[in-house]
């Protein structure tokens, strides 16, 4: 399979930097994988340059080790962030061949699977900080179907953002709308979206 981002996974991302700061500590990564793609939403603790440095350090690991097993990737991020202020993150591994995904998180990056006719669902996310105290993450596997939306949002976005998600809208439109209507504007904010398209 090509190492390009799979066209079946439509992407969208929108973000805001905390007022007065030059860099955001919230970063989205869309990393191609052998069987699909990996989406990560990373929130460096706090805001400003130290938060951005932590988030970028984690993003570099995610891009370089996207094919690693979930626990191995989180451990690699943990090691890389020990000299930083740390970060929280949620990760989603998409398997386009098996039409499924695995997801997990450490800390308070919210995630929702939005499917027409069903309640939004999220992964089991454990407390902790990557770089300081990494819990043994619980990875869940979920079957996917065309039209499914996966939406990740950092804590600069209201946790009840699901109400602002239009299940039928394109991924970028979903990201823009959630950010516009749910950003708290008291921190950096990030919304990252993947929609599963029909083949």
C-alpha positions as CSV (number, residue, x, y, z in Angstrom):
1,X,0.0,0.0,0.0
2,X,1.1,3.6,-0.7
3,X,2.5,5.6,2.2
4,X,0.4,8.5,1.2
5,X,-2.6,9.4,3.4
6,X,-5.5,7.1,2.2
7,X,-8.1,9.0,0.1
8,X,-10.9,7.0,1.8
9,X,-10.1,9.0,5.0
10,X,-11.2,12.6,4.5
11,X,-9.4,15.0,6.8
12,X,-10.2,18.3,8.4
13,X,-8.4,20.3,11.1
14,X,-9.0,23.7,12.7
15,X,-7.2,25.4,15.5
16,X,-6.7,28.6,17.6
17,X,-3.6,29.9,19.4
18,X,-4.2,31.4,22.8
19,X,-4.3,35.2,22.5
20,X,-0.9,36.8,22.9
21,X,1.1,33.6,22.1
22,X,3.1,33.1,19.0
23,X,2.8,29.3,18.8
24,X,0.1,26.8,19.7
25,X,0.7,23.9,22.0
26,X,-2.1,21.9,20.3
27,X,-1.0,19.8,17.3
28,X,-2.8,17.4,14.9
29,X,-0.8,14.7,13.1
30,X,-2.1,12.7,10.1
31,X,0.5,10.0,9.6
32,X,0.2,7.5,6.8
33,X,0.6,3.8,7.9
34,X,1.1,0.5,6.1
35,X,-2.6,-0.3,6.4
36,X,-4.1,3.2,6.6
37,X,-3.5,6.2,8.7
38,X,-2.9,7.4,12.2
39,X,-4.6,10.5,13.6
40,X,-3.1,12.1,16.8
41,X,-4.4,15.2,18.6
42,X,-1.6,16.3,21.0
43,X,-1.9,19.0,23.7
44,X,1.3,20.2,25.3
45,X,0.6,21.2,28.9
46,X,-0.2,24.9,29.3
47,X,0.4,27.2,26.3
48,X,3.1,29.2,24.6
49,X,6.5,28.0,23.5
50,X,7.1,25.3,26.2
51,X,3.7,23.7,25.4
52,X,4.4,23.9,21.6
53,X,7.9,22.3,22.1
54,X,6.3,19.4,24.0
55,X,3.6,18.9,21.4
56,X,6.1,19.1,18.5
57,X,8.4,16.5,20.2
58,X,5.5,14.1,20.4
59,X,4.3,14.8,16.9
60,X,7.8,14.0,15.6
61,X,7.7,10.6,17.3
62,X,4.2,9.9,16.0
63,X,5.2,10.7,12.4
64,X,8.3,8.5,12.7
65,X,6.7,5.5,14.4
66,X,3.2,5.4,13.0
67,X,3.4,1.7,12.3
68,X,4.4,0.7,15.8
69,X,2.0,-1.0,18.1
70,X,0.0,1.5,20.2
71,X,1.7,0.8,23.5
72,X,5.2,1.0,21.9
73,X,4.3,4.3,20.3
74,X,3.1,5.8,23.5
75,X,6.2,4.6,25.3
76,X,8.4,6.2,22.6
77,X,6.5,9.5,23.1
78,X,6.9,9.2,26.8
79,X,10.6,8.9,26.5
80,X,10.9,11.8,24.1
81,X,8.8,14.1,26.3
82,X,10.7,13.6,29.6
83,X,12.8,16.7,29.1
84,X,9.6,18.8,28.3
85,X,6.6,19.9,30.3
86,X,4.7,16.8,28.9
87,X,1.5,16.4,26.9
88,X,-1.8,14.7,26.8
89,X,-3.0,13.0,23.6
90,X,-5.5,10.8,21.9
91,X,-4.6,8.6,19.0
92,X,-6.6,6.7,16.4
93,X,-5.1,4.0,14.1
94,X,-7.2,3.5,11.0
95,X,-7.1,0.2,9.1
96,X,-8.6,0.9,5.7
97,X,-8.2,-2.8,4.6
98,X,-10.1,-4.2,7.5
99,X,-12.4,-1.0,7.8
100,X,-11.7,-0.7,11.5
101,X,-9.9,1.5,13.9
102,X,-8.1,1.3,17.3
103,X,-8.0,4.2,19.6
104,X,-6.8,5.2,23.0
105,X,-5.8,8.3,25.0
106,X,-3.8,9.7,27.9
107,X,-5.3,12.8,29.5
108,X,-8.1,15.1,28.5
109,X,-8.1,15.2,24.7
110,X,-11.7,14.3,23.9
111,X,-12.7,11.9,21.1
112,X,-16.0,11.0,19.5
113,X,-17.1,8.5,16.9
114,X,-20.2,10.0,15.3
115,X,-22.4,7.7,13.3
116,X,-25.8,8.5,11.9
117,X,-28.6,7.1,14.1
118,X,-26.3,6.3,17.0
119,X,-25.1,8.1,20.1
120,X,-21.5,9.5,19.9
121,X,-19.0,7.1,21.5
122,X,-15.5,7.6,22.8
123,X,-12.4,5.6,23.8
124,X,-11.4,4.7,27.3
125,X,-9.0,7.6,28.2
126,X,-6.9,7.3,31.3
127,X,-5.5,10.1,33.4
128,X,-1.8,10.9,33.1
129,X,0.7,13.0,31.3
130,X,2.9,11.7,28.6
131,X,6.5,12.5,29.7
132,X,5.6,12.3,33.4
133,X,3.3,9.5,34.4
134,X,2.2,7.2,31.6
135,X,-0.6,4.8,32.4
136,X,-1.0,1.4,30.7
137,X,-3.3,2.6,27.9
138,X,-6.5,0.6,27.1
139,X,-6.8,0.3,23.4
140,X,-10.2,-0.4,21.9
141,X,-11.0,-1.7,18.4
142,X,-14.1,-0.5,16.6
143,X,-15.6,-1.5,13.2
144,X,-16.1,1.4,10.8
145,X,-18.6,2.0,8.1
146,X,-18.8,4.6,5.3
147,X,-20.0,8.0,6.7
148,X,-18.5,7.5,10.1
149,X,-16.9,10.6,11.6
150,X,-14.1,10.6,14.2
151,X,-13.7,14.0,15.9
152,X,-10.8,14.8,18.4
153,X,-10.7,18.0,20.4
154,X,-8.3,19.4,22.9
155,X,-9.4,21.0,26.2
156,X,-9.6,24.4,24.7
157,X,-12.8,23.1,23.2
158,X,-16.0,22.5,25.3
159,X,-16.3,18.8,26.1
160,X,-19.9,18.7,24.9
161,X,-18.9,19.6,21.4
162,X,-20.8,16.6,19.9
163,X,-23.9,18.9,19.7
164,X,-22.1,21.0,17.1
165,X,-21.2,18.1,14.8
166,X,-23.2,17.8,11.6
167,X,-22.9,14.0,10.8
168,X,-23.4,14.7,7.1
169,X,-20.9,17.6,6.6
170,X,-17.5,17.3,5.0
171,X,-14.6,16.8,7.5
172,X,-13.2,20.3,7.2
173,X,-16.6,21.9,7.6
174,X,-17.1,19.9,10.8
175,X,-13.7,21.0,12.2
176,X,-14.4,24.6,11.4
177,X,-17.9,24.6,12.8
178,X,-16.9,22.9,16.1
179,X,-14.1,25.3,16.6
180,X,-16.2,28.3,15.9
181,X,-19.0,27.3,18.2
182,X,-17.2,25.4,21.0
183,X,-13.8,27.0,21.5
184,X,-13.4,28.4,25.0
185,X,-10.8,31.0,24.0
186,X,-9.0,30.6,27.3
187,X,-6.4,28.2,25.9
188,X,-5.1,26.9,22.7
189,X,-7.8,24.9,20.9
190,X,-7.7,22.2,18.2
191,X,-10.3,20.1,16.4
192,X,-9.2,17.2,14.1
193,X,-11.7,15.2,12.0
194,X,-11.6,12.1,9.8
195,X,-14.6,11.0,7.8
196,X,-14.7,7.5,6.3
197,X,-15.7,7.7,2.7
198,X,-17.2,5.0,0.5
199,X,-14.6,3.3,-1.6
